[in-house]
């Protein structure tokens, strides 16, 4: 069983060999236009995705993390570094409290 080549490749091969028929040339042109339209749609979707990621990153930096410089472009590395540092500080506090270094429990000891 043999597989048929992609119509674009088959028609391009005929074009390059100089044996393409006018009807085939029209078919090739239609296929190329369809691929161009698909490429344009893909490029638009890519730009939209990049913009959405940028807005999300900015929202994360300004609202969630409390960084107050509106319009500032924070790199993803800066945001991750900030979150990691905050997490480490929280973990350090939890370890210190768990180890009994905090003696204040919020209740008074019984009077004797």
C-alpha positions as CSV (number, residue, x, y, z in Angstrom):
1,X,0.0,0.0,0.0
2,X,1.5,3.3,-1.0
3,X,0.5,6.7,0.5
4,X,-0.4,9.6,-1.6
5,X,1.8,12.7,-1.2
6,X,0.3,15.9,0.3
7,X,-1.6,17.8,-2.5
8,X,0.6,20.9,-1.9
9,X,3.8,18.9,-2.3
10,X,2.5,17.0,-5.3
11,X,1.4,20.3,-7.0
12,X,4.7,22.0,-6.1
13,X,6.6,19.2,-7.5
14,X,4.7,19.5,-10.8
15,X,5.3,23.2,-10.8
16,X,9.0,22.9,-10.3
17,X,9.2,20.3,-13.0
18,X,7.3,22.7,-15.3
19,X,4.5,20.2,-16.0
20,X,1.7,21.8,-14.0
21,X,-1.6,22.3,-15.7
22,X,-3.6,25.6,-15.4
23,X,-6.3,23.8,-13.3
24,X,-3.6,22.4,-11.0
25,X,-2.0,25.9,-10.7
26,X,-5.4,27.2,-9.5
27,X,-5.6,24.3,-7.0
28,X,-2.1,25.1,-5.7
29,X,-3.0,28.8,-5.3
30,X,-6.1,27.9,-3.3
31,X,-4.2,25.5,-1.1
32,X,-1.5,28.2,-0.5
33,X,-4.1,30.8,0.3
34,X,-5.8,28.5,2.8
35,X,-2.5,27.8,4.5
36,X,-1.7,31.5,4.7
37,X,-5.1,32.1,6.3
38,X,-4.5,29.3,8.8
39,X,-1.0,30.8,9.5
40,X,-2.5,34.3,10.0
41,X,-5.1,32.8,12.4
42,X,-2.4,31.0,14.4
43,X,-0.3,34.1,14.6
44,X,-3.2,36.1,15.9
45,X,-4.0,33.4,18.5
46,X,-0.3,33.4,19.6
47,X,-0.3,37.2,20.0
48,X,-3.6,37.0,22.0
49,X,-2.1,34.3,24.2
50,X,1.1,36.3,24.9
51,X,-1.0,39.4,25.7
52,X,-3.2,37.4,28.1
53,X,-0.2,36.0,29.8
54,X,1.3,39.5,30.2
55,X,-2.0,40.8,31.7
56,X,-2.1,37.9,34.1
57,X,1.5,38.4,35.1
58,X,0.8,42.1,35.8
59,X,-2.4,41.3,37.7
60,X,-0.5,38.7,39.8
61,X,2.3,41.2,40.6
62,X,0.1,44.2,41.4
63,X,-3.0,42.7,43.0
64,X,-2.0,39.4,44.5
65,X,1.5,40.2,45.6
66,X,0.7,43.9,46.4
67,X,3.4,45.4,44.2
68,X,2.0,48.9,43.8
69,X,3.7,50.1,40.6
70,X,0.8,50.1,38.0
71,X,2.0,49.6,34.5
72,X,5.4,48.2,35.6
73,X,6.3,45.1,33.6
74,X,7.5,42.5,36.1
75,X,9.4,39.5,34.7
76,X,8.2,36.1,35.6
77,X,11.5,35.5,37.3
78,X,10.9,38.5,39.6
79,X,7.4,37.2,40.5
80,X,8.7,33.7,41.2
81,X,11.6,35.0,43.3
82,X,9.2,37.0,45.4
83,X,6.8,34.1,45.9
84,X,9.7,31.8,46.8
85,X,11.1,34.3,49.3
86,X,7.7,34.7,50.9
87,X,7.2,31.0,51.1
88,X,10.6,30.5,52.7
89,X,9.9,33.2,55.3
90,X,6.6,31.5,56.1
91,X,8.2,28.1,56.4
92,X,10.9,29.5,58.7
93,X,8.2,31.0,60.9
94,X,6.3,27.8,61.0
95,X,9.5,25.8,61.9
96,X,10.3,28.3,64.7
97,X,6.8,28.2,66.1
98,X,6.7,24.4,65.8
99,X,10.0,24.0,67.6
100,X,8.6,25.7,70.7
101,X,10.5,28.9,70.4
102,X,7.2,30.8,70.8
103,X,6.0,30.6,74.3
104,X,3.0,32.8,74.0
105,X,-0.1,30.6,73.5
106,X,-2.8,33.2,74.0
107,X,-4.0,31.8,77.3
108,X,-2.8,32.6,80.8
109,X,-1.3,29.8,82.9
110,X,-3.4,28.8,85.9
111,X,-2.8,30.7,89.1
112,X,-1.4,28.8,92.0
